[in-house]
């Protein structure tokens, strides 16, 4: 594993499974948390988003993790843009993924979720 020494921050990759209740509304049935070591790179400077005439700070972060191998865990780890990452008690929305090398690692592009309930 290349540059494993830089992956010194523990993050939690959170997957929520949605189903429909009796009224057809989506509900969270299970939440799967997977802890993994990551290199954290803050992309650029913190921006701001304006919503309802209030300003919320927003920062973009890249998490570099070991490539998720389906044989590591029963059923494997399937990553999706609907998932979130928890790092230092803050939630980050997953924007996209980029494979590094030939399954050497995975770069996860994220932005911090605001305090306005987004």
Buried (B, 14 or more C-beta within 10 A) or exposed (E): EEEEEEBEBEBEBBBBEEEEEEEEEEEEEEEEEBEBBBBBEEEEEEEEEEEEEEEBEBBBBBBBBBBBEEEEEEEEBEBEEEBBBBBEEEBBBBEEEEEBEEEEBBBBBBBBBBEEEE
